[in-house]
Amino acid sequence: MRIQRFIKQSLRWVGDRWRGLLEARAAGMVSAEYAVGILAAVAFALLLLSVMRSDAVRGALTDIVSRALSVSA
C-alpha cells in the first residue's frame, strides 16, 4: 500500500509540474499567435483583393448586378 501511495503521489507531482510548465509556456506564445493570425488575415485579404480586381470576376459581378436591377425594374 505504501508503494502504491508513493507512486500516485509521485505521478501527481510530476503531472502538476508538467501542467505548470505547459501553462507558463503557452502564456508567452499568445503574442506570436496573434501576429501569425494577423499575417494570415492580411494575406487572405490581399488574395481576395486580387481576385475581385480580375476582369473575369468584375464582369461576373457586373452581370449579376445588371440582372438583379433589370428584374426589379
C-alpha positions in Angstrom: 0.0 0.0 0.0 2.8 2.4 0.8 4.5 1.9 -2.6 1.2 2.5 -4.4 0.5 5.6 -2.5 4.1 6.8 -3.1 3.7 6.1 -6.9 0.4 8.0 -7.0 1.8 11.0 -5.2 4.9 11.0 -7.4 2.8 10.8 -10.6 0.6 13.6 -9.3 3.6 15.8 -8.5 5.1 15.2 -12.0 1.8 15.9 -13.6 1.4 19.2 -11.7 4.9 20.2 -12.7 4.3 19.5 -16.3 1.0 21.3 -16.3 2.7 24.3 -14.7 5.4 24.3 -17.3 3.0 24.0 -20.2 0.7 26.8 -18.9 3.7 29.1 -18.5 5.0 28.3 -21.9 1.6 28.8 -23.6 1.1 32.2 -21.9 4.2 33.5 -23.7 3.1 32.4 -27.1 -0.1 34.4 -27.2 1.5 37.4 -28.9 3.2 35.3 -31.5 -0.1 33.5 -32.3 -1.9 36.9 -32.8 0.9 38.0 -35.1 0.7 34.9 -37.2 -3.1 35.3 -37.3 -2.9 38.9 -38.4 -0.4 38.0 -41.2 -2.7 35.2 -42.4 -5.6 37.6 -42.4 -3.7 40.2 -44.4 -2.5 37.6 -46.9 -6.1 36.4 -47.4 -7.3 39.9 -47.8 -4.7 40.5 -50.5 -5.7 37.3 -52.2 -9.4 38.4 -52.2 -8.5 41.8 -53.4 -6.5 40.4 -56.4 -9.4 38.0 -57.2 -12.0 40.8 -57.0 -10.0 43.1 -59.3 -9.7 40.5 -62.0 -11.6 41.1 -65.2 -13.5 37.8 -65.0 -14.8 38.4 -61.5 -15.6 42.0 -62.3 -17.5 41.0 -65.4 -19.5 38.3 -63.5 -20.4 40.7 -60.7 -21.5 43.4 -63.2 -23.6 40.8 -64.9 -25.2 39.7 -61.6 -26.0 43.3 -60.6 -27.4 44.2 -64.1 -29.7 41.2 -64.0 -30.8 42.0 -60.5 -31.6 45.6 -61.4 -33.4 44.6 -64.6 -35.6 42.1 -62.7 -36.6 44.6 -60.0 -37.4 47.4 -62.5 
